Each structure stands twice: as C-alpha cells, then as structure tokens.
Amino acid sequence: MAESQMDMSRGRMVVRCLSPGCVHVALMDARTLFGPARDWPTAGTSQRFRCVCGGRESRISYAGESAPVEAQPKADAIHLWG
C-alpha cells in the first residue's frame, strides 16, 4: 500500500489514557505531529504520551477521518512525552 493510501486509511490517531479511573482521550492528526506514516507510533499500548492526570500508559489506535462522538477530546487532553 502506498504511503498516501496508508495515511488515508489510518486517519486520525486516538490516544486513550489507561490510568485507573481516568477517562481522558486525545484525537490527533498523526501527519502533523509525526510526518510520514512510517514515523507514526504503532497501534497498541504506549508510554510515549503523558496524560494531564499524570498517567504515562496509553493505548494508541487509529480512526477514520470522522471520529465517533465519544472520541472527541479536549484540545489539551494528552501531551507528548519523551
């Protein structure tokens, strides 16, 4: 699959905090943050992000261009963490 087709099929990156009791989620445009699809984080569990609650464990998934209502985040819900 060509990189441009992969970008379209994967769409937006959804990052959900996995801390007990936390419900924060962030919807991000991976193209803007990471550039080409080959540089995007893989789907699954990650410690690359830090939630506003302080949690460092998150689950990354990819949604199409239109995300479901429950995935609509607050603009500043999760920050990049190195």
C-alpha positions, 0 to 999 in steps of 0.5 A: 500500500502506498504511503498516501493510501496508508495515511488515508486509511489510518486517519486520525490517531486516538490516544486513550489514557489507561490510568485507573479511573481516568477517562481522558482521550486525545484525537490527533492528526498523526501527519502533523505531529509525526510526518510520514506514516512510517514515523507514526507510533504503532497501534497498541499500548504506549508510554510515549504520551503523558496524560494531564492526570499524570498517567504515562500508559496509553493505548494508541489506535487509529480512526477514520477521518470522522471520529465517533462522538465519544472520541472527541477530546479536549484540545489539551487532553494528552501531551507528548512525552519523551 
